[in-house]
C-alpha cells in the first residue's frame, strides 16, 4: 500500500508540475485578461497538494514499517 501511494503521489506531482508549467506558458504578457491560466493553475495546485500528501503518507508508512533501518 505504501509503495502504491508513493508512486501515485509521484505521478500526481509530475502532472501538477506539467499543469503549472502550462499555466505559466499561457499567461498573457499584458496581465491576466482571460481565465485560461486558471484552468491549468487551480487543478495543478490541487493535484500538487494531493500528490504531496500521498508521497508523505507513503514515505511515513515505509519508515514506520522498517524501524531497524533508521540511522
C-alpha angles and dihedrals in degrees: 000000000000094000090048091052090047094050094045089047092052091049090049091051091051090050091048091052090051092050093048090048090051089050091053092047093051094047107118117237094230094056134274108325101152138024102249096105090053090053087066101028102055096049089042092056092045091049090049091054093049092045092048092051092048093049090047093049092046093049094044092051091048092053092046091049092054108043093155091066095060112117 
